[in-house]
Amino acid sequence: MNHGKKMIAPIVISLSIVLYYVFIIVLFLCVPGIPFIARAFMILIPFLLAAVMIGVLISRIKEIQGGEEDDLSKY
């Protein structure tokens, strides 16, 4: 069974959120005068959020491929 159309929305939303986090990281890299430890946290947090978003996307794709399109059916 082809589930390609059902994967478009999660991929587009995840990609836009990851690109937003990348933009934030680049923005923090361009601001001068920020102490190193503050800059490290300001870069690390969006990076971790982007990694979690990619993990959630992979999980959602596996659910869709497994035939579980409706998460609410579990509850």
mmCIF file of the N, C-alpha and C atoms, coordinates in Angstrom:
data_MODEL
# 
_entry.id   MODEL 
# 
loop_
_atom_site.group_PDB 
_atom_site.id 
_atom_site.type_symbol 
_atom_site.label_atom_id 
_atom_site.label_alt_id 
_atom_site.label_comp_id 
_atom_site.label_asym_id 
_atom_site.label_entity_id 
_atom_site.label_seq_id 
_atom_site.pdbx_PDB_ins_code 
_atom_site.Cartn_x 
_atom_site.Cartn_y 
_atom_site.Cartn_z 
_atom_site.occupancy 
_atom_site.B_iso_or_equiv 
_atom_site.pdbx_formal_charge 
_atom_site.auth_seq_id 
_atom_site.auth_comp_id 
_atom_site.auth_asym_id 
_atom_site.auth_atom_id 
_atom_site.pdbx_PDB_model_num 
ATOM 1   N N  . MET A 1 1  ? 0.833  -1.176 0.000  1.00 0.00 ? 1  MET A N  1 
ATOM 2   C CA . MET A 1 1  ? 0.000  0.000  0.000  1.00 0.00 ? 1  MET A CA 1 
ATOM 3   C C  . MET A 1 1  ? 0.884  1.248  0.000  1.00 0.00 ? 1  MET A C  1 
ATOM 4   N N  . ASN A 1 2  ? 0.523  2.223  -0.812 1.00 0.00 ? 2  ASN A N  1 
ATOM 5   C CA . ASN A 1 2  ? 1.317  3.440  -0.940 1.00 0.00 ? 2  ASN A CA 1 
ATOM 6   C C  . ASN A 1 2  ? 0.835  4.483  0.070  1.00 0.00 ? 2  ASN A C  1 
ATOM 7   N N  . HIS A 1 3  ? 1.719  4.923  0.924  1.00 0.00 ? 3  HIS A N  1 
ATOM 8   C CA . HIS A 1 3  ? 1.391  5.908  1.952  1.00 0.00 ? 3  HIS A CA 1 
ATOM 9   C C  . HIS A 1 3  ? 2.101  7.231  1.690  1.00 0.00 ? 3  HIS A C  1 
ATOM 10  N N  . GLY A 1 4  ? 2.521  7.462  0.457  1.00 0.00 ? 4  GLY A N  1 
ATOM 11  C CA . GLY A 1 4  ? 3.305  8.653  0.132  1.00 0.00 ? 4  GLY A CA 1 
ATOM 12  C C  . GLY A 1 4  ? 2.599  9.959  0.417  1.00 0.00 ? 4  GLY A C  1 
ATOM 13  N N  . LYS A 1 5  ? 1.304  10.027 0.086  1.00 0.00 ? 5  LYS A N  1 
ATOM 14  C CA . LYS A 1 5  ? 0.567  11.280 0.297  1.00 0.00 ? 5  LYS A CA 1 
ATOM 15  C C  . LYS A 1 5  ? 0.408  11.595 1.779  1.00 0.00 ? 5  LYS A C  1 
ATOM 16  N N  . LYS A 1 6  ? 0.342  10.569 2.615  1.00 0.00 ? 6  LYS A N  1 
ATOM 17  C CA . LYS A 1 6  ? 0.160  10.789 4.049  1.00 0.00 ? 6  LYS A CA 1 
ATOM 18  C C  . LYS A 1 6  ? 1.449  11.234 4.727  1.00 0.00 ? 6  LYS A C  1 
ATOM 19  N N  . MET A 1 7  ? 2.580  11.067 4.051  1.00 0.00 ? 7  MET A N  1 
ATOM 20  C CA . MET A 1 7  ? 3.864  11.465 4.629  1.00 0.00 ? 7  MET A CA 1 
ATOM 21  C C  . MET A 1 7  ? 4.272  12.878 4.235  1.00 0.00 ? 7  MET A C  1 
ATOM 22  N N  . ILE A 1 8  ? 3.561  13.494 3.312  1.00 0.00 ? 8  ILE A N  1 
ATOM 23  C CA . ILE A 1 8  ? 3.955  14.823 2.832  1.00 0.00 ? 8  ILE A CA 1 
ATOM 24  C C  . ILE A 1 8  ? 3.858  15.872 3.944  1.00 0.00 ? 8  ILE A C  1 
ATOM 25  N N  . ALA A 1 9  ? 2.734  15.919 4.639  1.00 0.00 ? 9  ALA A N  1 
ATOM 26  C CA . ALA A 1 9  ? 2.545  16.948 5.680  1.00 0.00 ? 9  ALA A CA 1 
ATOM 27  C C  . ALA A 1 9  ? 3.565  16.827 6.810  1.00 0.00 ? 9  ALA A C  1 
ATOM 28  N N  . PRO A 1 10 ? 3.798  15.623 7.384  1.00 0.00 ? 10 PRO A N  1 
ATOM 29  C CA . PRO A 1 10 ? 4.812  15.554 8.441  1.00 0.00 ? 10 PRO A CA 1 
ATOM 30  C C  . PRO A 1 10 ? 6.205  15.957 7.968  1.00 0.00 ? 10 PRO A C  1 
ATOM 31  N N  . ILE A 1 11 ? 6.543  15.599 6.744  1.00 0.00 ? 11 ILE A N  1 
ATOM 32  C CA . ILE A 1 11 ? 7.870  15.936 6.213  1.00 0.00 ? 11 ILE A CA 1 
ATOM 33  C C  . ILE A 1 11 ? 7.998  17.442 6.017  1.00 0.00 ? 11 ILE A C  1 
ATOM 34  N N  . VAL A 1 12 ? 6.973  18.068 5.434  1.00 0.00 ? 12 VAL A N  1 
ATOM 35  C CA . VAL A 1 12 ? 7.036  19.519 5.184  1.00 0.00 ? 12 VAL A CA 1 
ATOM 36  C C  . VAL A 1 12 ? 7.099  20.290 6.501  1.00 0.00 ? 12 VAL A C  1 
ATOM 37  N N  . ILE A 1 13 ? 6.275  19.913 7.455  1.00 0.00 ? 13 ILE A N  1 
ATOM 38  C CA . ILE A 1 13 ? 6.265  20.617 8.750  1.00 0.00 ? 13 ILE A CA 1 
ATOM 39  C C  . ILE A 1 13 ? 7.586  20.416 9.481  1.00 0.00 ? 13 ILE A C  1 
ATOM 40  N N  . SER A 1 14 ? 8.086  19.188 9.499  1.00 0.00 ? 14 SER A N  1 
ATOM 41  C CA . SER A 1 14 ? 9.358  18.921 10.171 1.00 0.00 ? 14 SER A CA 1 
ATOM 42  C C  . SER A 1 14 ? 10.501 19.663 9.509  1.00 0.00 ? 14 SER A C  1 
ATOM 43  N N  . LEU A 1 15 ? 10.504 19.679 8.187  1.00 0.00 ? 15 LEU A N  1 
ATOM 44  C CA . LEU A 1 15 ? 11.560 20.386 7.472  1.00 0.00 ? 15 LEU A CA 1 
ATOM 45  C C  . LEU A 1 15 ? 11.519 21.875 7.769  1.00 0.00 ? 15 LEU A C  1 
ATOM 46  N N  . SER A 1 16 ? 10.325 22.463 7.808  1.00 0.00 ? 16 SER A N  1 
ATOM 47  C CA . SER A 1 16 ? 10.241 23.894 8.092  1.00 0.00 ? 16 SER A CA 1 
ATOM 48  C C  . SER A 1 16 ? 10.695 24.209 9.520  1.00 0.00 ? 16 SER A C  1 
ATOM 49  N N  . ILE A 1 17 ? 10.368 23.353 10.475 1.00 0.00 ? 17 ILE A N  1 
ATOM 50  C CA . ILE A 1 17 ? 10.796 23.593 11.856 1.00 0.00 ? 17 ILE A CA 1 
ATOM 51  C C  . ILE A 1 17 ? 12.301 23.423 11.994 1.00 0.00 ? 17 ILE A C  1 
ATOM 52  N N  . VAL A 1 18 ? 12.867 22.409 11.351 1.00 0.00 ? 18 VAL A N  1 
ATOM 53  C CA . VAL A 1 18 ? 14.323 22.210 11.395 1.00 0.00 ? 18 VAL A CA 1 
ATOM 54  C C  . VAL A 1 18 ? 15.039 23.389 10.738 1.00 0.00 ? 18 VAL A C  1 
ATOM 55  N N  . LEU A 1 19 ? 14.527 23.884 9.621  1.00 0.00 ? 19 LEU A N  1 
ATOM 56  C CA . LEU A 1 19 ? 15.132 25.055 8.979  1.00 0.00 ? 19 LEU A CA 1 
ATOM 57  C C  . LEU A 1 19 ? 15.043 26.288 9.876  1.00 0.00 ? 19 LEU A C  1 
ATOM 58  N N  . TYR A 1 20 ? 13.961 26.421 10.621 1.00 0.00 ? 20 TYR A N  1 
ATOM 59  C CA . TYR A 1 20 ? 13.820 27.512 11.583 1.00 0.00 ? 20 TYR A CA 1 
ATOM 60  C C  . TYR A 1 20 ? 14.901 27.419 12.660 1.00 0.00 ? 20 TYR A C  1 
ATOM 61  N N  . TYR A 1 21 ? 15.122 26.215 13.175 1.00 0.00 ? 21 TYR A N  1 
ATOM 62  C CA . TYR A 1 21 ? 16.164 26.037 14.196 1.00 0.00 ? 21 TYR A CA 1 
ATOM 63  C C  . TYR A 1 21 ? 17.553 26.311 13.625 1.00 0.00 ? 21 TYR A C  1 
ATOM 64  N N  . VAL A 1 22 ? 17.792 25.922 12.395 1.00 0.00 ? 22 VAL A N  1 
ATOM 65  C CA . VAL A 1 22 ? 19.080 26.209 11.750 1.00 0.00 ? 22 VAL A CA 1 
ATOM 66  C C  . VAL A 1 22 ? 19.251 27.714 11.594 1.00 0.00 ? 22 VAL A C  1 
ATOM 67  N N  . PHE A 1 23 ? 18.185 28.409 11.237 1.00 0.00 ? 23 PHE A N  1 
ATOM 68  C CA . PHE A 1 23 ? 18.239 29.871 11.123 1.00 0.00 ? 23 PHE A CA 1 
ATOM 69  C C  . PHE A 1 23 ? 18.593 30.500 12.467 1.00 0.00 ? 23 PHE A C  1 
ATOM 70  N N  . ILE A 1 24 ? 18.003 29.994 13.540 1.00 0.00 ? 24 ILE A N  1 
ATOM 71  C CA . ILE A 1 24 ? 18.306 30.511 14.874 1.00 0.00 ? 24 ILE A CA 1 
ATOM 72  C C  . ILE A 1 24 ? 19.780 30.287 15.215 1.00 0.00 ? 24 ILE A C  1 
ATOM 73  N N  . ILE A 1 25 ? 20.305 29.101 14.893 1.00 0.00 ? 25 ILE A N  1 
ATOM 74  C CA . ILE A 1 25 ? 21.714 28.809 15.164 1.00 0.00 ? 25 ILE A CA 1 
ATOM 75  C C  . ILE A 1 25 ? 22.614 29.771 14.400 1.00 0.00 ? 25 ILE A C  1 
ATOM 76  N N  . VAL A 1 26 ? 22.331 29.984 13.121 1.00 0.00 ? 26 VAL A N  1 
ATOM 77  C CA . VAL A 1 26 ? 23.143 30.900 12.312 1.00 0.00 ? 26 VAL A CA 1 
ATOM 78  C C  . VAL A 1 26 ? 23.037 32.318 12.859 1.00 0.00 ? 26 VAL A C  1 
ATOM 79  N N  . LEU A 1 27 ? 21.847 32.699 13.282 1.00 0.00 ? 27 LEU A N  1 
ATOM 80  C CA . LEU A 1 27 ? 21.658 34.032 13.848 1.00 0.00 ? 27 LEU A CA 1 
ATOM 81  C C  . LEU A 1 27 ? 22.508 34.217 15.100 1.00 0.00 ? 27 LEU A C  1 
ATOM 82  N N  . PHE A 1 28 ? 22.529 33.225 15.983 1.00 0.00 ? 28 PHE A N  1 
ATOM 83  C CA . PHE A 1 28 ? 23.330 33.325 17.200 1.00 0.00 ? 28 PHE A CA 1 
ATOM 84  C C  . PHE A 1 28 ? 24.825 33.305 16.899 1.00 0.00 ? 28 PHE A C  1 
ATOM 85  N N  . LEU A 1 29 ? 25.218 32.653 15.826 1.00 0.00 ? 29 LEU A N  1 
ATOM 86  C CA . LEU A 1 29 ? 26.631 32.657 15.457 1.00 0.00 ? 29 LEU A CA 1 
ATOM 87  C C  . LEU A 1 29 ? 27.082 34.016 14.940 1.00 0.00 ? 29 LEU A C  1 
ATOM 88  N N  . CYS A 1 30 ? 26.154 34.773 14.380 1.00 0.00 ? 30 CYS A N  1 
ATOM 89  C CA . CYS A 1 30 ? 26.500 36.070 13.781 1.00 0.00 ? 30 CYS A CA 1 
ATOM 90  C C  . CYS A 1 30 ? 26.487 37.230 14.774 1.00 0.00 ? 30 CYS A C  1 
ATOM 91  N N  . VAL A 1 31 ? 25.907 37.031 15.951 1.00 0.00 ? 31 VAL A N  1 
ATOM 92  C CA . VAL A 1 31 ? 25.834 38.117 16.932 1.00 0.00 ? 31 VAL A CA 1 
ATOM 93  C C  . VAL A 1 31 ? 27.169 38.218 17.669 1.00 0.00 ? 31 VAL A C  1 
ATOM 94  N N  . PRO A 1 32 ? 27.833 39.370 17.573 1.00 0.00 ? 32 PRO A N  1 
ATOM 95  C CA . PRO A 1 32 ? 29.122 39.515 18.257 1.00 0.00 ? 32 PRO A CA 1 
ATOM 96  C C  . PRO A 1 32 ? 28.943 39.889 19.728 1.00 0.00 ? 32 PRO A C  1 
ATOM 97  N N  . GLY A 1 33 ? 29.952 39.597 20.513 1.00 0.00 ? 33 GLY A N  1 
ATOM 98  C CA . GLY A 1 33 ? 29.987 40.034 21.893 1.00 0.00 ? 33 GLY A CA 1 
ATOM 99  C C  . GLY A 1 33 ? 29.278 39.146 22.897 1.00 0.00 ? 33 GLY A C  1 
ATOM 100 N N  . ILE A 1 34 ? 28.835 37.970 22.477 1.00 0.00 ? 34 ILE A N  1 
ATOM 101 C CA . ILE A 1 34 ? 28.173 37.055 23.407 1.00 0.00 ? 34 ILE A CA 1 
ATOM 102 C C  . ILE A 1 34 ? 29.240 36.162 24.030 1.00 0.00 ? 34 ILE A C  1 
ATOM 103 N N  . PRO A 1 35 ? 29.231 35.994 25.353 1.00 0.00 ? 35 PRO A N  1 
ATOM 104 C CA . PRO A 1 35 ? 30.213 35.098 25.982 1.00 0.00 ? 35 PRO A CA 1 
ATOM 105 C C  . PRO A 1 35 ? 30.101 33.671 25.434 1.00 0.00 ? 35 PRO A C  1 
ATOM 106 N N  . PHE A 1 36 ? 31.204 32.940 25.495 1.00 0.00 ? 36 PHE A N  1 
ATOM 107 C CA . PHE A 1 36 ? 31.259 31.608 24.896 1.00 0.00 ? 36 PHE A CA 1 
ATOM 108 C C  . PHE A 1 36 ? 30.216 30.657 25.470 1.00 0.00 ? 36 PHE A C  1 
ATOM 109 N N  . ILE A 1 37 ? 30.079 30.624 26.788 1.00 0.00 ? 37 ILE A N  1 
ATOM 110 C CA . ILE A 1 37 ? 29.160 29.671 27.409 1.00 0.00 ? 37 ILE A CA 1 
ATOM 111 C C  . ILE A 1 37 ? 27.716 29.977 27.011 1.00 0.00 ? 37 ILE A C  1 
ATOM 112 N N  . ALA A 1 38 ? 27.365 31.256 26.938 1.00 0.00 ? 38 ALA A N  1 
ATOM 113 C CA . ALA A 1 38 ? 26.013 31.639 26.512 1.00 0.00 ? 38 ALA A CA 1 
ATOM 114 C C  . ALA A 1 38 ? 25.794 31.266 25.057 1.00 0.00 ? 38 ALA A C  1 
ATOM 115 N N  . ARG A 1 39 ? 26.800 31.518 24.227 1.00 0.00 ? 39 ARG A N  1 
ATOM 116 C CA . ARG A 1 39 ? 26.696 31.168 22.809 1.00 0.00 ? 39 ARG A CA 1 
ATOM 117 C C  . ARG A 1 39 ? 26.571 29.655 22.632 1.00 0.00 ? 39 ARG A C  1 
ATOM 118 N N  . ALA A 1 40 ? 27.292 28.899 23.444 1.00 0.00 ? 40 ALA A N  1 
ATOM 119 C CA . ALA A 1 40 ? 27.225 27.440 23.349 1.00 0.00 ? 40 ALA A CA 1 
ATOM 120 C C  . ALA A 1 40 ? 25.812 26.939 23.652 1.00 0.00 ? 40 ALA A C  1 
ATOM 121 N N  . PHE A 1 41 ? 25.195 27.485 24.705 1.00 0.00 ? 41 PHE A N  1 
ATOM 122 C CA . PHE A 1 41 ? 23.825 27.080 25.036 1.00 0.00 ? 41 PHE A CA 1 
ATOM 123 C C  . PHE A 1 41 ? 22.829 27.543 23.981 1.00 0.00 ? 41 PHE A C  1 
ATOM 124 N N  . MET A 1 42 ? 23.053 28.736 23.440 1.00 0.00 ? 42 MET A N  1 
ATOM 125 C CA . MET A 1 42 ? 22.142 29.275 22.436 1.00 0.00 ? 42 MET A CA 1 
ATOM 126 C C  . MET A 1 42 ? 22.231 28.510 21.126 1.00 0.00 ? 42 MET A C  1 
ATOM 127 N N  . ILE A 1 43 ? 23.303 27.796 20.913 1.00 0.00 ? 43 ILE A N  1 
ATOM 128 C CA . ILE A 1 43 ? 23.452 26.956 19.727 1.00 0.00 ? 43 ILE A CA 1 
ATOM 129 C C  . ILE A 1 43 ? 23.045 25.524 20.031 1.00 0.00 ? 43 ILE A C  1 
ATOM 130 N N  . LEU A 1 44 ? 23.385 25.041 21.205 1.00 0.00 ? 44 LEU A N  1 
ATOM 131 C CA . LEU A 1 44 ? 23.111 23.655 21.571 1.00 0.00 ? 44 LEU A CA 1 
ATOM 132 C C  . LEU A 1 44 ? 21.610 23.362 21.685 1.00 0.00 ? 44 LEU A C  1 
ATOM 133 N N  . ILE A 1 45 ? 20.865 24.257 22.281 1.00 0.00 ? 45 ILE A N  1 
ATOM 134 C CA . ILE A 1 45 ? 19.437 24.011 22.490 1.00 0.00 ? 45 ILE A CA 1 
ATOM 135 C C  . ILE A 1 45 ? 18.676 23.896 21.170 1.00 0.00 ? 45 ILE A C  1 
ATOM 136 N N  . PRO A 1 46 ? 18.803 24.823 20.209 1.00 0.00 ? 46 PRO A N  1 
ATOM 137 C CA . PRO A 1 46 ? 18.113 24.624 18.931 1.00 0.00 ? 46 PRO A CA 1 
ATOM 138 C C  . PRO A 1 46 ? 18.602 23.384 18.179 1.00 0.00 ? 46 PRO A C  1 
ATOM 139 N N  . PHE A 1 47 ? 19.901 23.059 18.323 1.00 0.00 ? 47 PHE A N  1 
ATOM 140 C CA . PHE A 1 47 ? 20.418 21.857 17.675 1.00 0.00 ? 47 PHE A CA 1 
ATOM 141 C C  . PHE A 1 47 ? 19.751 20.607 18.232 1.00 0.00 ? 47 PHE A C  1 
ATOM 142 N N  . LEU A 1 48 ? 19.613 20.537 19.550 1.00 0.00 ? 48 LEU A N  1 
ATOM 143 C CA . LEU A 1 48 ? 18.959 19.382 20.173 1.00 0.00 ? 48 LEU A CA 1 
ATOM 144 C C  . LEU A 1 48 ? 17.481 19.307 19.795 1.00 0.00 ? 48 LEU A C  1 
ATOM 145 N N  . LEU A 1 49 ? 16.819 20.456 19.739 1.00 0.00 ? 49 LEU A N  1 
ATOM 146 C CA . LEU A 1 49 ? 15.417 20.470 19.333 1.00 0.00 ? 49 LEU A CA 1 
ATOM 147 C C  . LEU A 1 49 ? 15.249 19.995 17.888 1.00 0.00 ? 49 LEU A C  1 
ATOM 148 N N  . ALA A 1 50 ? 16.171 20.382 17.015 1.00 0.00 ? 50 ALA A N  1 
ATOM 149 C CA . ALA A 1 50 ? 16.114 19.923 15.628 1.00 0.00 ? 50 ALA A CA 1 
ATOM 150 C C  . ALA A 1 50 ? 16.342 18.415 15.552 1.00 0.00 ? 50 ALA A C  1 
ATOM 151 N N  . ALA A 1 51 ? 17.263 17.902 16.365 1.00 0.00 ? 51 ALA A N  1 
ATOM 152 C CA . ALA A 1 51 ? 17.520 16.458 16.371 1.00 0.00 ? 51 ALA A CA 1 
ATOM 153 C C  . ALA A 1 51 ? 16.297 15.690 16.870 1.00 0.00 ? 51 ALA A C  1 
ATOM 154 N N  . VAL A 1 52 ? 15.628 16.217 17.889 1.00 0.00 ? 52 VAL A N  1 
ATOM 155 C CA . VAL A 1 52 ? 14.413 15.571 18.396 1.00 0.00 ? 52 VAL A CA 1 
ATOM 156 C C  . VAL A 1 52 ? 13.319 15.605 17.328 1.00 0.00 ? 52 VAL A C  1 
ATOM 157 N N  . MET A 1 53 ? 13.212 16.709 16.610 1.00 0.00 ? 53 MET A N  1 
ATOM 158 C CA . MET A 1 53 ? 12.202 16.817 15.559 1.00 0.00 ? 53 MET A CA 1 
ATOM 159 C C  . MET A 1 53 ? 12.447 15.791 14.460 1.00 0.00 ? 53 MET A C  1 
ATOM 160 N N  . ILE A 1 54 ? 13.690 15.564 14.111 1.00 0.00 ? 54 ILE A N  1 
ATOM 161 C CA . ILE A 1 54 ? 14.012 14.552 13.097 1.00 0.00 ? 54 ILE A CA 1 
ATOM 162 C C  . ILE A 1 54 ? 13.668 13.163 13.625 1.00 0.00 ? 54 ILE A C  1 
ATOM 163 N N  . GLY A 1 55 ? 13.934 12.913 14.903 1.00 0.00 ? 55 GLY A N  1 
ATOM 164 C CA . GLY A 1 55 ? 13.569 11.633 15.502 1.00 0.00 ? 55 GLY A CA 1 
ATOM 165 C C  . GLY A 1 55 ? 12.064 11.402 15.506 1.00 0.00 ? 55 GLY A C  1 
ATOM 166 N N  . VAL A 1 56 ? 11.299 12.447 15.810 1.00 0.00 ? 56 VAL A N  1 
ATOM 167 C CA . VAL A 1 56 ? 9.841  12.342 15.790 1.00 0.00 ? 56 VAL A CA 1 
ATOM 168 C C  . VAL A 1 56 ? 9.354  12.092 14.363 1.00 0.00 ? 56 VAL A C  1 
ATOM 169 N N  . LEU A 1 57 ? 9.963  12.740 13.391 1.00 0.00 ? 57 LEU A N  1 
ATOM 170 C CA . LEU A 1 57 ? 9.587  12.529 11.997 1.00 0.00 ? 57 LEU A CA 1 
ATOM 171 C C  . LEU A 1 57 ? 9.831  11.082 11.586 1.00 0.00 ? 57 LEU A C  1 
ATOM 172 N N  . ILE A 1 58 ? 10.975 10.539 11.954 1.00 0.00 ? 58 ILE A N  1 
ATOM 173 C CA . ILE A 1 58 ? 11.282 9.145  11.615 1.00 0.00 ? 58 ILE A CA 1 
ATOM 174 C C  . ILE A 1 58 ? 10.262 8.207  12.257 1.00 0.00 ? 58 ILE A C  1 
ATOM 175 N N  . SER A 1 59 ? 9.918  8.481  13.497 1.00 0.00 ? 59 SER A N  1 
ATOM 176 C CA . SER A 1 59 ? 8.913  7.673  14.189 1.00 0.00 ? 59 SER A CA 1 
ATOM 177 C C  . SER A 1 59 ? 7.561  7.761  13.493 1.00 0.00 ? 59 SER A C  1 
ATOM 178 N N  . ARG A 1 60 ? 7.172  8.953  13.091 1.00 0.00 ? 60 ARG A N  1 
ATOM 179 C CA . ARG A 1 60 ? 5.878  9.145  12.413 1.00 0.00 ? 60 ARG A CA 1 
ATOM 180 C C  . ARG A 1 60 ? 5.854  8.444  11.069 1.00 0.00 ? 60 ARG A C  1 
ATOM 181 N N  . ILE A 1 61 ? 6.953  8.493  10.330 1.00 0.00 ? 61 ILE A N  1 
ATOM 182 C CA . ILE A 1 61 ? 7.018  7.811  9.038  1.00 0.00 ? 61 ILE A CA 1 
ATOM 183 C C  . ILE A 1 61 ? 6.876  6.305  9.228  1.00 0.00 ? 61 ILE A C  1 
ATOM 184 N N  . LYS A 1 62 ? 7.509  5.770  10.256 1.00 0.00 ? 62 LYS A N  1 
ATOM 185 C CA . LYS A 1 62 ? 7.373  4.333  10.536 1.00 0.00 ? 62 LYS A CA 1 
ATOM 186 C C  . LYS A 1 62 ? 5.939  3.977  10.893 1.00 0.00 ? 62 LYS A C  1 
ATOM 187 N N  . GLU A 1 63 ? 5.261  4.845  11.655 1.00 0.00 ? 63 GLU A N  1 
ATOM 188 C CA . GLU A 1 63 ? 3.861  4.605  11.984 1.00 0.00 ? 63 GLU A CA 1 
ATOM 189 C C  . GLU A 1 63 ? 2.995  4.587  10.735 1.00 0.00 ? 63 GLU A C  1 
ATOM 190 N N  . ILE A 1 64 ? 3.212  5.549  9.850  1.00 0.00 ? 64 ILE A N  1 
ATOM 191 C CA . ILE A 1 64 ? 2.416  5.618  8.621  1.00 0.00 ? 64 ILE A CA 1 
ATOM 192 C C  . ILE A 1 64 ? 2.677  4.400  7.747  1.00 0.00 ? 64 ILE A C  1 
ATOM 193 N N  . GLN A 1 65 ? 3.925  4.000  7.615  1.00 0.00 ? 65 GLN A N  1 
ATOM 194 C CA . GLN A 1 65 ? 4.248  2.822  6.807  1.00 0.00 ? 65 GLN A CA 1 
ATOM 195 C C  . GLN A 1 65 ? 3.698  1.543  7.420  1.00 0.00 ? 65 GLN A C  1 
ATOM 196 N N  . GLY A 1 66 ? 3.548  1.537  8.740  1.00 0.00 ? 66 GLY A N  1 
ATOM 197 C CA . GLY A 1 66 ? 2.993  0.368  9.416  1.00 0.00 ? 66 GLY A CA 1 
ATOM 198 C C  . GLY A 1 66 ? 1.480  0.321  9.376  1.00 0.00 ? 66 GLY A C  1 
ATOM 199 N N  . GLY A 1 67 ? 0.856  1.319  8.768  1.00 0.00 ? 67 GLY A N  1 
ATOM 200 C CA . GLY A 1 67 ? -0.587 1.329  8.653  1.00 0.00 ? 67 GLY A CA 1 
ATOM 201 C C  . GLY A 1 67 ? -1.290 1.996  9.805  1.00 0.00 ? 67 GLY A C  1 
ATOM 202 N N  . GLU A 1 68 ? -0.578 2.666  10.646 1.00 0.00 ? 68 GLU A N  1 
ATOM 203 C CA . GLU A 1 68 ? -1.175 3.319  11.813 1.00 0.00 ? 68 GLU A CA 1 
ATOM 204 C C  . GLU A 1 68 ? -1.230 4.826  11.562 1.00 0.00 ? 68 GLU A C  1 
ATOM 205 N N  . GLU A 1 69 ? -2.165 5.243  10.712 1.00 0.00 ? 69 GLU A N  1 
ATOM 206 C CA . GLU A 1 69 ? -2.249 6.642  10.335 1.00 0.00 ? 69 GLU A CA 1 
ATOM 207 C C  . GLU A 1 69 ? -2.890 7.509  11.400 1.00 0.00 ? 69 GLU A C  1 
ATOM 208 N N  . ASP A 1 70 ? -3.752 6.920  12.220 1.00 0.00 ? 70 ASP A N  1 
ATOM 209 C CA . ASP A 1 70 ? -4.504 7.672  13.207 1.00 0.00 ? 70 ASP A CA 1 
ATOM 210 C C  . ASP A 1 70 ? -3.980 7.369  14.598 1.00 0.00 ? 70 ASP A C  1 
ATOM 211 N N  . ASP A 1 71 ? -3.264 8.322  15.187 1.00 0.00 ? 71 ASP A N  1 
ATOM 212 C CA . ASP A 1 71 ? -2.714 8.120  16.529 1.00 0.00 ? 71 ASP A CA 1 
ATOM 213 C C  . ASP A 1 71 ? -3.810 8.078  17.600 1.00 0.00 ? 71 ASP A C  1 
ATOM 214 N N  . LEU A 1 72 ? -4.926 8.710  17.346 1.00 0.00 ? 72 LEU A N  1 
ATOM 215 C CA . LEU A 1 72 ? -5.992 8.775  18.340 1.00 0.00 ? 72 LEU A CA 1 
ATOM 216 C C  . LEU A 1 72 ? -6.677 7.424  18.542 1.00 0.00 ? 72 LEU A C  1 
ATOM 217 N N  . SER A 1 73 ? -6.467 6.481  17.644 1.00 0.00 ? 73 SER A N  1 
ATOM 218 C CA . SER A 1 73 ? -7.096 5.179  17.773 1.00 0.00 ? 73 SER A CA 1 
ATOM 219 C C  . SER A 1 73 ? -6.526 4.395  18.957 1.00 0.00 ? 73 SER A C  1 
ATOM 220 N N  . LYS A 1 74 ? -5.375 4.795  19.467 1.00 0.00 ? 74 LYS A N  1 
ATOM 221 C CA . LYS A 1 74 ? -4.763 4.114  20.602 1.00 0.00 ? 74 LYS A CA 1 
ATOM 222 C C  . LYS A 1 74 ? -5.453 4.449  21.918 1.00 0.00 ? 74 LYS A C  1 
ATOM 223 N N  . TYR A 1 75 ? -6.174 5.562  21.957 1.00 0.00 ? 75 TYR A N  1 
ATOM 224 C CA . TYR A 1 75 ? -6.687 6.055  23.231 1.00 0.00 ? 75 TYR A CA 1 
ATOM 225 C C  . TYR A 1 75 ? -8.179 5.855  23.363 1.00 0.00 ? 75 TYR A C  1 
# 
